[in-house]
Amino acid sequence: MKALPRRLSRRYRGRFPGFCTGLLILRQIRYSNLMSDKTFPLTKTRLEELAGQYPTPFYLYDEKAIRTNVKKLLKAFSVFPSYREHFAVKALPNPFILKILAAEGLGADCSSGPELTLADMAGIKGEEIMFSSNETPASEYRAARKLGAVINLDDITHIEYLEKHAGIPELISCRYNPGPLKGGNAIIGEPKEAKYGFTREQIIRGLALLRDKGARRFALHTMVASNKLNLDYHLETARILFELVVEIKNKTGICAEFVNLGGGVGIPYRPEEEALDWDDLAGGIKKLYDSILVPAGLGTLGIHTEYGRPVTGPCGWLVARAIHTKSVYRQYIGLDSCMADLMRPALYGAYHHITVAGKENAPLTETYDVVGSLCENNDKFAVQRRLPKIDAGDTGDLVIIHDAGAHGRAMGFNYNGKLRCGELLLRSDGSVVQIRRPETAEDYFATLNLAALAGFETG
Ligand SMILES: *Cc1c(COP(=O)(O)O)cnc(C)c1O
């Protein structure tokens, strides 16, 4: 019963939406009476032990799960003559994680000076780093050049800007914005509202200009999707880029060395959703590669990606303690965390699955809003969520927020004087390392000019 609807719904989702909605509803009915099959790597006892040592809230990342995931990704994409994944540093900007990823063979995708420094700290060097920035200041172009990173230009005017401030490197990449695609594109829509990238005409002119200015090796990049689980979306991105590579060869004689398909692969935040399979993704792209590039004499083109979310997202959790319950017009569970630690639910209304340590198999008898302490009513990790009965207080239940390993701690902020939590790494041998301590009040005040405060005259 379980495997069939999953496979069917994946295959037919695009073509028979009604039928597939039916299958999804069937699956939701099946799931609604059960706890999720989403997992957490520690028992309640071990988690309580950790919470004794490192006060909640904290993020926990699972090294073994990250490594297993990366191995699968690299194996799937080994069908190409060359492949490199530049992990999007913005998703999980911690050098311990980057070091693990580098040990598995990944590079980094950066878009700011500090992200370049993080990649450097993790020993990721030269062309292993892709610098996909936009509205880039001169100092960051210089920093990228100094590290030998592959600079991915976002606009045609940046050719002269880069030349003036940092010089044109031998290898250069340009980001493509397909804009209003010819005749429209049913899958991708119209990315013309996206601020990123060159138009088709600009990219052809820009590459020729870069060649005139001394560049010798070329790459193309595009990214038009975010958090998309639909395979067709990603295949369409590859097709658009492959066709562009052929057109550029025909019009300018420039043979790109590689294309970078960007990020945008989604993860199944909801238990009834299904992960995009790395083999399906790489296999689908390979078919397009063989039918578009190989006949055009471009059969050695390298494939690069900048996946962030699907690499570490499912391998991280935010753990917080339920410290209060409140019963007014609704039932509330108050956590010792807030949207300063994880803002996706408040920002996008994003779903993050929640389980309760030790109550994984308990019946879902309650309906709660699970909330944080910010003075913003949208500071809710879950709204009207079916959950087991949660005990709150000093020794209240530990609440586990799933799929927080990407764009989680990274998006945190200090509004309302909230201090962001720390990060723990569960090593492959079962030991735990604190890879970032929680913020302190001193951190919060560190940027204030306190030396001038005492003598500050206000009349
Ligand atoms: C955000 C971003 C990524 C990573 O996206 P994910 O959804 O985390 O995979 C990759 N490339 C660029 C240019 C980005 O802006």
The ligand as an SDF file (V2000), in Angstrom:
LIG
                    3D

 15 15  0  0  0  0  0  0  0  0999 V2000
   20.5990   29.6820   -2.0930 C   0  0  0  0  0  0  0  0  0  0  0  0
   21.4500   29.3250   -3.2450 C   0  0  0  0  0  0  0  0  0  0  0  0
   21.8680   27.9950   -3.4310 C   0  0  0  0  0  0  0  0  0  0  0  0
   21.4470   26.8640   -2.5390 C   0  0  0  0  0  0  0  0  0  0  0  0
   20.0940   26.6320   -2.5600 O   0  0  0  0  0  0  0  0  0  0  0  0
   19.4550   25.3840   -1.7640 P   0  0  0  0  0  0  0  0  0  0  0  0
   17.9980   25.6040   -1.8930 O   0  0  0  0  0  0  0  0  0  0  0  0
   19.9340   25.4620   -0.3650 O   0  0  0  0  0  0  0  0  0  0  0  0
   19.9530   24.1500   -2.4260 O   0  0  0  0  0  0  0  0  0  0  0  0
   22.7150   27.7420   -4.4830 C   0  0  0  0  0  0  0  0  0  0  0  0
   23.1260   28.7150   -5.3230 N   0  0  0  0  0  0  0  0  0  0  0  0
   22.7530   30.0010   -5.1780 C   0  0  0  0  0  0  0  0  0  0  0  0
   23.2590   31.0260   -6.1300 C   0  0  0  0  0  0  0  0  0  0  0  0
   21.8890   30.3460   -4.1430 C   0  0  0  0  0  0  0  0  0  0  0  0
   21.4950   31.6110   -4.0110 O   0  0  0  0  0  0  0  0  0  0  0  0
  1  2  1  0
  2  3  1  0
  2 14  2  0
  3  4  1  0
  3 10  2  0
  4  5  1  0
  5  6  1  0
  6  7  2  0
  6  8  1  0
  6  9  1  0
 10 11  1  0
 11 12  2  0
 12 13  1  0
 12 14  1  0
 14 15  1  0
M  END
$$$$
